[in-house]
Structures are given as C-alpha cells and as structure tokens.
Amino acid sequence: MGKALEGVRVLDMTHVQSGPSCTQILAWLGADVVKLEAPGGDVTRKQLRDLPDVDSLYFTMLNCNKRSITLNMKSDEGKQIFTELLPRFDILAENFGPGALERMGFPWERLQEINPRLIFASIKGFGEGPYTHFKAYEVVAQAMGGSMSTTGLEEGPPLATGAQIGDSGTGIHTVAGILAALYQREHTGRGQRVTVAMQHAVLNLCRVKLRDQQRLAHGPLKEYPNEEFGDTVPRSGNASGGGQPGWAVQCAPGGPNDYIYVIVQPAGWEPITKLIGRPELADDPEWATPEARLDKLDKMFQLIEEWSIGHGKWEVLAKLNAHNIPCGPILSTKEIIEDDSLAANDMVVRVEHPERGEFTTVGCPIKLSDSPVDVERSPLLGEHNEDIYVRELGLGEKFADLKTQGVI
C-alpha cells in the first residue's frame, strides 16, 4: 500500500525540535525526508545523552524515518552541491536564526530561481516587527505567546507547560502550511514560502485566553475560581477555563500523580452527589444548577475530593465513567510509557537502533486509513551520503575528495 506523501521529497535543514518535529511527521506520512546536516551533525545528537558516544534520545525521537547527508554550507563547493540538490526536492525546510540562509547566499528569491516549484518552509521565533531578530526557545515562545501568564496558581509565578507547544506545536502548524502549499501547487504549478513563528503558534493554542481577555470588559469570569479580577486573564490553577467546570482531585494513596481530573457537566451533578454520599445536594437550590454552583466551585471540588481520596484513581475512573462523567487520571510518564493501549495504538513504539539498541519513542498521532505509519529508526550521521552524492548526483569520482576536504 502506498503512502499519502509518496513521491514528495523534503530537503530538511532543520535542527533541534521545532523543525524536526515537522519533517518527522512528513516522513511518517510517506515523504522522502533527507536531513541535511553540517559535518558535525545536528547539535541534539550529543545533547542530553543517556548513553556515551551514541545519538541521544533527543535526536532519535525527533528524526525517525529520515535519511541523513552531511554538507558544509560554508564552503563554495558545498554551496554548489546544494544548488544541484534543490531542483530534486519539493520542499526545503529550515529553522535557522533570522537571515542565516540569506547569509549563505540563498534568499527566497534565489531559491525560486533555482527551483520555481519549491515550497520553502521557515520556522522562526517571531514574525515581522520589533522581535524579529530575537532568539526564541520553547519557553520563550510560551512566555511571549500567552501561555505562561495564564498557567499556574493564582498567587504563584507564571509557569511553563510540560507540553512542547512552542517547538512541536509550531512544527505541526508548519506541517499544515506545507500540505496546503503542496495542494495549491497542483493548481498553480508554483511553489511558495511558508512561514510560521513560534510566538504565533503558541498564541493560536492560547486562543481561549484571548476570548476571556475580551470578556473581562463585561465583568468577572464566573467559571474561574478566582475571587478577584484585574485587567488581564489571571492564572487559575487547574480550572478548565471552559463552559464546564473542572479540577484535579486527589486520590489514594496520595502520591504526586494520584489525581484525577473531573469535569462537572449539568447532567453529571446528580450521579456525582450520590457517589460522594451527598444525594441531598442534587435538589438543594444552593447546589442544584450550574449557576448556583458557580460561586462555590472550590467547595464543590473539595466535596468530590473528600470522596476520591478514599479510592485509587483507577477505581475513581471506573465509578465516574459508569455514569458517563468526563474524567481522566493524571498519568505519569512511567505509566504512559508502560500503557498497553497506547502501545496497541502505535503511540508508544519500540524501535531498534544499530548503535544504541532498542529505544521507545512516540508514534504518529495522525492515523490515515490508507496510509498507515511504520516508525523506522533515525539515521546515523551522513549515513546516506553515498546514496545522494554518488548514486543521485553522480559525484562518485569526487566523493573521496569531498570527504577529505570537509565538504561532506
């Protein structure tokens, strides 16, 4: 069975996380992704190593299903080879600092001259404006995209989220842009530039907080547990921030992840009152309606927690789901990596690697009925130099010299 992006070729100049997370998805969907690295390799090959002298998990988990070539883009011959490569690819992806590719001699206008059908995907920290040339990292994007100011406890400092919304969140936004550009090229015959800023991607994921910022002009946000409101959306702990109140309540035996997140919908209140041993609250005018409970959400979840603390989170999950009450246990990373259902859904995948042995990675969350994903290991540095430079570009006579001279 063919893959969705079979025949699409990606020249991948990305590094670290935001770009590789994008191109890895393209590779999973069937594109031929050729990772172009400096002769020293992507910096993450050596970062956060758990084993000596092998590619780190940081690298292997973001570069599956790709091929790897090395090329010194600072050398004249390297630039010439790059020029010969470009017409053979549909997509060029990069996430260098602003102006880096231009300084190498390849602005967008030059890329278009070399390959008019090229889709050029660029990930940057910020859009055009006062921040354009600022460096961005995951948590910088969270800080400036609206996430940190709205994450944490009301009286505490702003907090980063554990989810990589600045890096991998930007990556998946870039995938969408690339696929749209590919589709449009079918009609126009022309490539185009796709740009995604990390700050913008985080802001898109914080859309509901901008909704609430505008609602503040008309009074307090009643679904928030906060007692006081200023002129900006406050941090509100584990409040859902949606139309239905939610909170994480503790379960037995009281460990750091012995919690379950519970959403209290109108239809769920009566069965909850019975489960917690307070059935009279179902008809009590002070508790019976969502409006009546809004000013006592903290007390409501306290009552639920007084019940849940006597049961394990899996038992609480079963009892609540029996009444169709939305909830989910807080799963530790250890629980996730050992979860049979995630393995069965190919979301926790074991992969063999020739140097580091077997490792576990996260699979593709996008499931296509006619294009199943087979997760393959990440490439060794320069593993496919001969395939590309000798077999494809015909540089067999020069191949040894290119290595000796540090061009590849």
Sine and cosine of phi, psi and omega as CSV:
sin_phi,cos_phi,sin_psi,cos_psi,sin_omega,cos_omega
0.00,0.00,0.74,-0.67,0.01,-1.00
-0.95,0.31,0.28,-0.96,0.03,-1.00
-0.98,-0.18,0.39,-0.92,-0.08,-1.00
-0.84,0.54,-0.65,0.76,-0.06,-1.00
-0.96,-0.29,0.39,0.92,0.03,-1.00
-0.86,0.52,0.74,-0.68,-0.03,-1.00
1.00,-0.08,-0.27,0.96,0.05,-1.00
-1.00,0.09,0.74,-0.67,-0.03,-1.00
-0.89,-0.45,0.70,-0.72,-0.05,-1.00
-0.84,-0.54,0.83,-0.56,0.16,-0.99
-1.00,-0.09,0.93,-0.35,-0.22,-0.98
-0.97,-0.23,0.98,-0.21,0.04,-1.00
-0.99,-0.14,0.23,0.97,-0.07,-1.00
-0.98,0.18,0.28,-0.96,-0.02,-1.00
-0.52,-0.85,0.19,-0.98,-0.02,-1.00
0.89,0.46,-0.91,-0.40,-0.15,-0.99
-0.82,-0.58,-0.72,0.69,-0.15,-0.99
-0.87,0.49,-0.72,0.69,0.02,-1.00
-0.96,0.28,-0.77,0.63,0.02,-1.00
-0.85,0.53,-0.53,0.85,0.04,-1.00
-0.91,0.41,-0.55,0.84,0.05,-1.00
-0.94,0.35,-0.79,0.61,-0.10,-0.99
-0.95,0.33,-0.43,0.90,0.08,-1.00
-0.91,0.42,-0.64,0.76,0.05,-1.00
-0.90,0.44,-0.67,0.74,0.05,-1.00
-0.87,0.49,-0.64,0.77,0.03,-1.00
-0.91,0.41,-0.67,0.74,0.03,-1.00
-0.87,0.49,-0.55,0.84,-0.03,-1.00
-0.99,0.11,0.05,1.00,0.15,-0.99
0.92,-0.38,-0.07,1.00,0.02,-1.00
-0.94,0.34,0.50,-0.86,0.13,-0.99
-1.00,0.08,0.98,-0.18,-0.05,-1.00
-0.99,-0.17,0.89,-0.45,0.01,-1.00
-0.95,-0.30,0.93,-0.36,-0.05,-1.00
-0.99,0.13,0.89,-0.46,0.01,-1.00
-0.99,-0.10,0.90,-0.43,-0.05,-1.00
-0.87,-0.49,0.46,-0.89,0.18,-0.98
-0.89,0.46,0.40,-0.92,-0.02,-1.00
-0.80,0.60,-0.42,0.91,0.04,-1.00
-0.99,0.13,-0.21,0.98,0.06,-1.00
1.00,0.00,0.30,-0.96,0.12,-0.99
-0.82,0.58,0.73,-0.69,-0.07,-1.00
-0.84,0.54,-0.48,0.88,-0.06,-1.00
-0.96,0.27,-0.18,0.98,0.10,-0.99
-0.86,0.52,-0.50,0.87,-0.08,-1.00
-0.94,-0.34,-0.07,1.00,-0.06,-1.00
-1.00,0.08,0.64,-0.77,0.10,-1.00
0.83,0.56,0.64,0.77,-0.01,-1.00
-0.91,0.42,0.67,-0.74,0.12,-0.99
-0.98,-0.21,-0.28,0.96,0.05,-1.00
-0.75,-0.66,0.59,-0.80,-0.04,-1.00
-0.96,0.29,0.60,-0.80,0.20,-0.98
0.88,0.47,0.44,0.90,0.12,-0.99
-0.72,-0.69,0.28,-0.96,0.04,-1.00
-0.88,0.48,0.69,-0.72,-0.03,-1.00
-0.95,0.31,0.31,-0.95,0.11,-0.99
-0.89,0.46,-0.51,0.86,0.05,-1.00
-0.82,0.57,-0.67,0.74,0.00,-1.00
-0.98,0.18,-0.75,0.66,-0.13,-0.99
-0.90,0.44,-0.51,0.86,-0.07,-1.00
-0.99,0.12,-0.11,0.99,0.00,-1.00
-0.89,-0.45,0.03,1.00,-0.10,-0.99
-0.71,-0.71,0.50,0.87,0.05,-1.00
-0.92,0.39,0.44,-0.90,0.12,-0.99
0.92,0.39,0.26,0.97,-0.01,-1.00
-0.95,-0.30,0.27,-0.96,0.22,-0.98
-0.96,-0.29,0.34,-0.94,-0.05,-1.00
-0.77,-0.63,0.75,-0.66,0.19,-0.98
-0.79,-0.62,0.39,-0.92,0.05,-1.00
-0.92,-0.40,0.57,-0.82,0.01,-1.00
-0.37,-0.93,0.76,-0.65,0.04,-1.00
-1.00,0.03,0.98,-0.18,-0.06,-1.00
-0.97,0.23,-0.06,1.00,0.06,-1.00
-1.00,0.03,-0.22,0.97,-0.01,-1.00
-1.00,-0.05,0.49,-0.87,0.01,-1.00
-0.89,0.46,-0.65,0.76,-0.01,-1.00
-0.93,0.36,-0.57,0.82,0.06,-1.00
-0.88,0.47,-0.65,0.76,0.02,-1.00
-0.92,0.40,-0.59,0.81,0.02,-1.00
-0.92,0.39,-0.66,0.75,0.03,-1.00
-0.91,0.43,-0.64,0.77,0.04,-1.00
-0.86,0.51,-0.66,0.75,0.02,-1.00
-0.89,0.46,-0.58,0.81,0.03,-1.00
-0.96,0.27,-0.47,0.88,0.00,-1.00
-0.96,0.29,-0.64,0.77,-0.19,-0.98
-0.82,0.58,-0.68,0.73,-0.02,-1.00
-0.90,0.43,-0.23,0.97,-0.04,-1.00
-1.00,0.00,-0.02,1.00,-0.10,-1.00
-0.85,-0.53,0.49,-0.87,0.04,-1.00
-1.00,0.03,-0.53,0.85,-0.14,-0.99
-0.72,-0.70,0.70,-0.72,0.20,-0.98
-0.89,-0.45,0.82,-0.58,-0.01,-1.00
-0.87,-0.49,0.68,-0.73,0.03,-1.00
-0.50,-0.87,0.46,-0.89,0.11,-0.99
-0.65,-0.76,0.66,0.75,0.10,-1.00
-0.92,0.38,0.17,-0.98,0.14,-0.99
-0.90,0.44,0.34,-0.94,-0.04,-1.00
-0.81,0.58,0.76,-0.65,0.09,-1.00
1.00,0.09,-0.04,1.00,-0.08,-1.00
-0.90,0.43,-0.73,0.68,-0.03,-1.00
-0.93,0.37,-0.55,0.83,0.06,-1.00
-0.89,0.46,-0.66,0.75,0.01,-1.00
-0.92,0.39,-0.40,0.91,0.08,-1.00
-0.98,0.21,-0.17,0.99,0.00,-1.00
0.98,-0.17,0.30,0.95,-0.06,-1.00
-0.76,-0.65,0.92,0.39,0.15,-0.99
-0.93,0.37,0.19,-0.98,-0.04,-1.00
-0.83,0.56,-0.62,0.79,-0.02,-1.00
-0.89,0.45,-0.63,0.78,0.02,-1.00
-0.94,0.35,-0.65,0.76,0.03,-1.00
-0.87,0.49,-0.64,0.77,0.03,-1.00
-0.90,0.43,-0.60,0.80,0.03,-1.00
-0.89,0.45,-0.67,0.75,-0.05,-1.00
-0.95,0.33,-0.64,0.77,-0.04,-1.00
-0.54,-0.84,1.00,-0.06,-0.05,-1.00
-0.88,0.48,-0.35,0.94,-0.01,-1.00
-1.00,-0.03,0.03,1.00,-0.09,-1.00
-0.94,0.34,0.72,-0.70,0.17,-0.99
-0.99,-0.16,0.88,-0.48,-0.12,-0.99
-0.95,-0.32,0.96,-0.28,-0.07,-1.00
-0.98,-0.19,0.85,-0.53,-0.01,-1.00
-0.85,-0.52,0.77,-0.64,0.13,-0.99
-0.95,-0.31,0.79,-0.62,0.03,-1.00
-0.76,-0.65,0.18,-0.98,0.01,-1.00
-0.95,0.31,-0.64,0.77,-0.13,-0.99
-0.62,-0.78,0.29,-0.96,0.06,-1.00
-0.99,0.11,-0.18,-0.98,0.00,-1.00
-0.93,0.37,0.68,-0.73,0.00,-1.00
0.61,-0.79,-0.36,-0.93,-0.11,-0.99
-0.92,0.39,-0.32,0.95,-0.04,-1.00
-0.99,-0.16,0.00,1.00,-0.18,-0.98
-0.75,0.66,-0.69,0.72,-0.13,-0.99
-0.99,-0.13,0.19,0.98,0.05,-1.00
-0.98,0.20,0.55,-0.84,0.10,-0.99
-0.98,0.21,0.58,-0.82,0.00,-1.00
-0.76,-0.65,0.63,-0.78,0.15,-0.99
-0.81,-0.59,0.09,-1.00,-0.01,-1.00
-0.70,0.71,-0.86,0.51,-0.14,-0.99
-0.97,0.23,-0.40,0.92,0.14,-0.99
-0.89,0.46,-0.68,0.73,0.04,-1.00
-0.90,0.43,-0.64,0.77,0.06,-1.00
-0.88,0.47,-0.65,0.76,-0.04,-1.00
-0.90,0.43,-0.65,0.76,-0.12,-0.99
-0.99,-0.15,0.00,1.00,0.01,-1.00
-0.96,-0.28,0.04,1.00,0.07,-1.00
0.97,-0.23,-0.09,1.00,-0.07,-1.00
-0.98,0.22,-0.76,0.65,-0.12,-0.99
-0.92,0.39,-0.60,0.80,-0.03,-1.00
-0.92,0.40,-0.33,0.94,-0.03,-1.00
-0.92,-0.38,0.18,0.98,-0.01,-1.00
-0.89,-0.46,0.79,-0.61,0.00,-1.00
0.77,-0.64,-0.06,-1.00,0.05,-1.00
-1.00,0.09,0.45,-0.89,-0.10,-0.99
-0.81,0.59,-0.67,0.74,-0.06,-1.00
-1.00,-0.08,0.00,1.00,-0.06,-1.00
-0.98,-0.18,0.01,-1.00,0.00,-1.00
-0.97,0.24,0.29,-0.96,0.11,-0.99
-0.89,0.46,0.60,-0.80,-0.05,-1.00
-0.83,-0.56,0.50,-0.87,0.13,-0.99
-0.99,0.13,0.50,-0.87,0.11,-0.99
-1.00,0.06,0.49,-0.87,0.03,-1.00
-0.95,0.33,-0.41,0.91,0.04,-1.00
-0.95,0.30,0.65,-0.76,-0.06,-1.00
-1.00,0.08,0.93,0.38,-0.07,-1.00
-0.96,0.28,-0.43,0.90,0.02,-1.00
-0.97,0.25,-0.64,0.77,-0.02,-1.00
-1.00,-0.02,-0.95,0.32,-0.04,-1.00
-0.91,0.41,-0.51,0.86,0.09,-1.00
-0.88,0.47,-0.65,0.76,0.07,-1.00
-0.93,0.38,-0.61,0.79,0.01,-1.00
-0.84,0.54,-0.72,0.70,-0.04,-1.00
-0.95,0.33,-0.52,0.86,0.12,-0.99
-0.89,0.46,-0.63,0.77,-0.02,-1.00
-0.93,0.38,-0.60,0.80,0.09,-1.00
-0.83,0.56,-0.71,0.70,-0.01,-1.00
-0.87,0.49,-0.68,0.73,0.01,-1.00
-0.91,0.43,-0.67,0.74,0.01,-1.00
-0.89,0.45,-0.71,0.70,-0.02,-1.00
-0.91,0.42,-0.60,0.80,0.05,-1.00
-0.91,0.42,-0.66,0.75,0.01,-1.00
-0.92,0.39,-0.61,0.79,0.07,-1.00
-0.88,0.48,-0.69,0.73,0.00,-1.00
-0.91,0.42,-0.68,0.73,-0.01,-1.00
-0.91,0.42,-0.55,0.83,0.02,-1.00
-0.88,0.47,-0.47,0.88,0.05,-1.00
-0.88,0.47,-0.45,0.89,-0.03,-1.00
-0.99,-0.12,-0.54,0.84,-0.11,-0.99
-0.98,-0.21,-0.40,0.92,-0.08,-1.00
0.98,0.22,0.00,1.00,-0.05,-1.00
-0.93,-0.38,0.53,-0.85,0.16,-0.99
-0.99,0.13,0.04,-1.00,0.06,-1.00
-0.36,-0.93,0.18,-0.98,0.01,-1.00
-1.00,-0.06,0.72,-0.70,0.07,-1.00
-0.91,-0.42,0.87,-0.50,0.01,-1.00
-0.85,-0.53,0.70,-0.71,0.06,-1.00
-0.71,-0.70,0.80,-0.60,0.05,-1.00
-0.99,-0.14,0.66,-0.75,-0.02,-1.00
-0.87,0.49,-0.67,0.74,0.03,-1.00
-0.86,0.51,-0.66,0.76,-0.04,-1.00
-0.93,0.37,-0.64,0.77,0.01,-1.00
-0.90,0.43,-0.67,0.74,0.04,-1.00
-0.89,0.45,-0.68,0.74,0.02,-1.00
-0.86,0.51,-0.65,0.76,0.03,-1.00
-0.87,0.49,-0.60,0.80,0.02,-1.00
-0.97,0.23,-0.25,0.97,0.05,-1.00
-0.98,-0.22,0.39,0.92,-0.09,-1.00
-0.80,0.60,-0.67,0.74,-0.07,-1.00
-0.92,0.40,-0.42,0.91,0.03,-1.00
-0.96,0.30,-0.52,0.85,0.11,-0.99
-0.95,0.31,-0.51,0.86,0.15,-0.99
-0.85,0.52,-0.75,0.66,-0.07,-1.00
-0.94,0.33,-0.51,0.86,0.06,-1.00
-0.86,0.51,-0.64,0.77,0.01,-1.00
-0.97,0.26,-0.53,0.85,0.02,-1.00
-0.93,0.37,-0.43,0.90,0.00,-1.00
-0.86,0.50,-0.45,0.89,-0.01,-1.00
-0.90,0.44,-0.30,0.95,-0.06,-1.00
-0.93,-0.36,0.22,0.98,0.07,-1.00
0.80,-0.59,0.04,-1.00,-0.02,-1.00
-0.87,0.50,0.44,-0.90,0.06,-1.00
-1.00,0.05,0.99,-0.15,-0.20,-0.98
-0.92,0.39,-0.42,0.91,-0.01,-1.00
-0.99,0.16,-0.13,0.99,0.08,-1.00
-1.00,0.08,0.55,-0.83,0.00,-1.00
-0.99,0.17,-0.09,1.00,-0.07,-1.00
-0.90,0.43,0.58,-0.82,0.01,-1.00
-1.00,0.05,-0.51,0.86,-0.04,-1.00
-0.82,-0.58,0.53,-0.85,0.02,-1.00
-0.76,-0.65,0.69,-0.72,0.09,-1.00
-0.98,-0.19,-0.67,-0.74,-0.04,-1.00
-0.97,-0.25,0.25,0.97,0.03,-1.00
-0.62,-0.78,0.41,-0.91,0.00,-1.00
-0.90,0.44,0.81,-0.59,-0.06,-1.00
-0.99,0.10,0.26,-0.97,0.21,-0.98
-0.96,0.27,0.64,-0.77,-0.13,-0.99
-0.66,-0.75,0.53,0.85,0.08,-1.00
0.87,0.50,-0.78,-0.62,-0.06,-1.00
-0.99,-0.12,0.23,0.97,0.04,-1.00
-0.87,0.49,0.62,-0.78,-0.10,-1.00
-0.93,0.36,-0.48,0.87,-0.04,-1.00
0.95,0.32,0.17,0.99,0.00,-1.00
-0.94,-0.35,-0.25,-0.97,-0.04,-1.00
-0.96,0.27,-0.30,0.95,0.01,-1.00
-0.88,-0.48,0.78,-0.62,-0.05,-1.00
-0.93,0.37,0.57,-0.82,0.03,-1.00
-0.55,-0.84,0.37,-0.93,0.01,-1.00
-0.29,-0.96,0.40,-0.92,0.09,-1.00
-1.00,-0.03,0.87,-0.50,0.00,-1.00
-0.94,-0.34,0.55,-0.84,-0.09,-1.00
-0.98,0.20,0.52,-0.85,0.03,-1.00
-0.81,-0.58,0.15,-0.99,0.06,-1.00
-0.96,0.27,0.52,-0.85,0.06,1.00
-1.00,-0.04,0.26,0.97,0.09,-1.00
1.00,-0.09,0.35,0.94,0.03,-1.00
-0.97,0.26,0.05,-1.00,-0.10,-1.00
-0.89,0.46,-0.41,0.91,0.03,-1.00
-0.87,-0.49,0.33,0.94,0.05,-1.00
-1.00,0.06,0.94,0.34,-0.01,-1.00
-0.67,-0.75,0.36,-0.93,0.14,-0.99
-0.68,-0.73,0.68,-0.74,0.01,-1.00
-1.00,-0.01,0.80,-0.60,-0.11,-0.99
-0.86,-0.51,0.75,-0.66,0.12,-0.99
-0.97,-0.25,0.76,-0.65,0.00,-1.00
-0.97,-0.26,0.99,-0.12,0.10,-0.99
-0.99,0.11,0.33,-0.94,0.01,-1.00
-0.81,0.59,-0.69,0.72,-0.04,-1.00
-0.95,0.31,-0.30,0.95,-0.04,-1.00
-1.00,0.04,-0.17,0.98,-0.11,-0.99
-0.92,0.40,-0.72,0.69,-0.04,-1.00
-0.87,0.50,-0.75,0.66,0.04,-1.00
-0.90,0.44,-0.51,0.86,0.05,-1.00
-0.90,0.43,-0.68,0.74,-0.02,-1.00
-0.88,0.48,-0.57,0.82,0.02,-1.00
-0.95,0.32,-0.66,0.76,0.00,-1.00
-0.89,0.45,-0.63,0.78,-0.07,-1.00
-1.00,0.05,0.04,1.00,0.05,-1.00
0.98,0.17,0.38,0.92,0.03,-1.00
-0.79,-0.62,0.85,0.53,-0.09,-1.00
-0.88,0.47,-0.41,0.91,-0.03,-1.00
-0.90,0.43,-0.36,0.93,-0.03,-1.00
-0.95,0.30,-0.27,0.96,-0.01,-1.00
-0.91,0.42,-0.52,0.85,-0.04,-1.00
-0.93,-0.36,-0.05,1.00,0.00,-1.00
-0.93,0.36,0.85,-0.53,-0.03,-1.00
-0.82,0.58,-0.45,0.89,0.00,-1.00
-0.97,0.25,-0.22,0.98,-0.09,-1.00
-0.73,-0.68,-0.23,0.97,-0.25,-0.97
-0.94,0.35,-0.47,0.88,-0.08,-1.00
-0.90,-0.43,0.40,-0.92,0.06,-1.00
-0.84,0.55,-0.61,0.79,0.00,-1.00
-0.91,0.42,-0.64,0.77,0.00,-1.00
-0.92,0.39,-0.49,0.87,-0.05,-1.00
-1.00,0.06,-0.22,0.98,-0.12,-0.99
-0.86,0.52,-0.62,0.79,-0.06,-1.00
-1.00,0.05,0.12,0.99,0.03,-1.00
-0.66,-0.75,0.60,0.80,0.00,-1.00
-0.87,0.49,-0.63,0.77,0.01,-1.00
-0.88,0.47,-0.66,0.75,0.02,-1.00
-0.93,0.38,-0.62,0.79,0.00,-1.00
-0.88,0.48,-0.73,0.68,-0.02,-1.00
-0.96,0.28,-0.43,0.91,0.11,-0.99
-0.90,0.43,-0.66,0.75,0.04,-1.00
-0.90,0.44,-0.65,0.76,0.03,-1.00
-0.91,0.41,-0.63,0.78,-0.03,-1.00
-0.94,0.34,-0.53,0.85,0.06,-1.00
-0.88,0.48,-0.46,0.89,0.09,-1.00
-1.00,0.09,-0.72,0.69,-0.12,-0.99
-0.92,0.38,-0.46,0.89,-0.05,-1.00
-0.91,0.41,-0.27,0.96,0.03,-1.00
-1.00,-0.02,0.06,1.00,-0.05,-1.00
-0.70,-0.72,0.48,-0.88,0.11,-0.99
-0.93,0.36,0.39,-0.92,-0.10,-1.00
-0.91,0.42,-0.50,0.86,0.02,-1.00
-0.96,0.28,-0.54,0.84,0.08,-1.00
-0.94,0.35,-0.67,0.74,0.04,-1.00
-0.89,0.46,-0.66,0.75,0.03,-1.00
-0.84,0.54,-0.72,0.70,-0.02,-1.00
-0.91,0.42,-0.68,0.73,-0.04,-1.00
-0.92,0.40,-0.67,0.74,-0.01,-1.00
-0.95,0.33,-0.66,0.75,-0.01,-1.00
-0.92,0.38,-0.43,0.90,0.06,-1.00
-0.88,0.47,-0.38,0.92,0.02,-1.00
-0.94,-0.34,0.26,0.97,0.05,-1.00
0.88,0.48,0.59,0.80,0.02,-1.00
-1.00,-0.09,0.85,-0.52,-0.03,-1.00
-0.88,0.47,0.78,-0.62,-0.01,-1.00
-0.24,-0.97,0.28,-0.96,0.05,-1.00
-0.35,-0.94,0.75,-0.66,0.04,-1.00
-0.94,0.35,0.54,-0.84,0.09,-1.00
-0.97,0.25,0.91,-0.42,-0.04,-1.00
-0.99,-0.11,0.79,-0.61,0.08,-1.00
-0.95,0.30,0.26,-0.97,0.05,-1.00
-0.89,0.47,-0.55,0.84,0.05,-1.00
-0.91,0.41,-0.68,0.74,0.03,-1.00
-0.90,0.43,-0.61,0.79,-0.01,-1.00
-0.92,0.39,-0.71,0.71,-0.07,-1.00
-0.94,0.35,-0.31,0.95,0.03,-1.00
-0.97,-0.24,0.10,0.99,-0.10,-1.00
-0.97,0.24,0.89,-0.46,-0.04,-1.00
-0.89,0.45,-0.58,0.81,-0.04,-1.00
-0.93,0.36,-0.60,0.80,0.04,-1.00
-0.93,0.37,-0.61,0.79,0.07,-1.00
-0.91,0.42,-0.66,0.75,-0.01,-1.00
-0.91,0.42,-0.46,0.89,0.03,-1.00
-1.00,-0.05,0.20,0.98,0.01,-1.00
0.84,0.54,0.56,0.83,0.08,-1.00
-0.98,-0.20,-0.39,0.92,0.19,-0.98
-0.88,-0.47,0.94,-0.34,-0.22,-0.98
-0.85,-0.53,0.70,-0.72,0.08,-1.00
-1.00,-0.08,0.74,-0.68,-0.08,-1.00
-0.77,-0.64,0.70,-0.71,0.07,-1.00
-1.00,0.07,0.66,-0.75,0.01,-1.00
-0.77,-0.63,0.69,-0.72,-0.12,-0.99
-0.92,0.38,-0.36,0.93,-0.04,-1.00
-0.95,-0.31,-0.64,0.76,-0.08,-1.00
-0.98,-0.19,-0.08,1.00,-0.04,-1.00
0.99,0.15,-0.33,-0.94,-0.06,-1.00
-0.96,0.29,0.67,-0.74,0.14,-0.99
-0.69,-0.72,0.30,-0.95,0.00,-1.00
-0.96,-0.27,0.68,-0.73,0.02,-1.00
-0.70,-0.72,0.15,-0.99,0.05,-1.00
-1.00,0.00,0.75,-0.66,-0.02,-1.00
-0.99,0.15,-0.14,-0.99,-0.05,-1.00
-0.99,0.12,0.83,-0.56,-0.01,-1.00
-0.98,0.20,-0.17,0.99,-0.02,-1.00
-0.99,-0.10,0.89,-0.46,-0.05,-1.00
-0.94,-0.34,0.88,-0.47,0.05,-1.00
-0.94,-0.35,0.74,-0.67,-0.09,-1.00
-0.91,0.41,-0.52,0.86,-0.03,-1.00
-0.96,-0.28,0.15,0.99,-0.01,-1.00
-0.57,-0.82,0.93,0.37,-0.01,-1.00
-0.91,0.42,0.53,-0.85,-0.05,-1.00
-0.99,-0.10,0.77,-0.64,0.14,-0.99
-0.94,-0.34,0.93,-0.36,-0.04,-1.00
-0.98,0.21,0.85,-0.52,0.00,-1.00
-0.90,-0.43,0.36,-0.93,-0.09,-1.00
-0.90,0.43,0.32,-0.95,0.11,-0.99
-0.96,0.28,0.40,-0.92,-0.04,-1.00
-0.99,0.13,0.45,-0.89,0.18,-0.98
-0.96,0.28,0.36,-0.93,-0.05,-1.00
-0.88,0.47,0.85,-0.52,0.03,-1.00
0.93,0.36,0.30,0.95,-0.08,-1.00
-0.85,0.52,-0.47,0.88,-0.11,-0.99
-0.92,-0.39,0.35,0.94,0.04,-1.00
-0.82,0.57,-0.73,0.68,-0.06,-1.00
-0.91,0.42,-0.65,0.76,0.02,-1.00
-0.84,0.54,-0.72,0.70,-0.10,-1.00
-0.99,0.14,-0.77,0.63,-0.14,-0.99
-0.98,0.21,-0.59,0.80,-0.03,-1.00
-1.00,0.00,-0.84,0.54,-0.10,-0.99
-0.96,0.28,-0.52,0.85,-0.07,-1.00
-0.99,-0.13,-0.74,0.67,-0.04,-1.00
-1.00,-0.01,-0.20,0.98,0.03,-1.00
0.95,0.32,0.57,0.82,-0.03,-1.00
-0.99,-0.15,0.50,0.87,-0.08,-1.00
-0.84,0.54,-0.66,0.75,-0.05,-1.00
-0.93,0.36,-0.47,0.88,-0.04,-1.00
-0.99,-0.14,-0.11,0.99,-0.18,-0.98
-0.84,0.55,-0.75,0.66,-0.02,-1.00
-0.88,0.47,-0.67,0.74,0.00,-1.00
-0.91,0.42,-0.61,0.79,0.01,-1.00
-0.87,0.49,-0.61,0.79,0.03,-1.00
-0.94,0.33,-0.71,0.71,-0.02,-1.00
-0.89,0.46,-0.62,0.79,-0.04,-1.00
-0.99,0.12,-0.04,1.00,0.03,-1.00
0.97,0.23,0.34,0.94,0.04,-1.00
-0.98,0.22,-0.57,0.82,0.03,-1.00
-0.80,-0.60,0.00,0.00,0.00,0.00
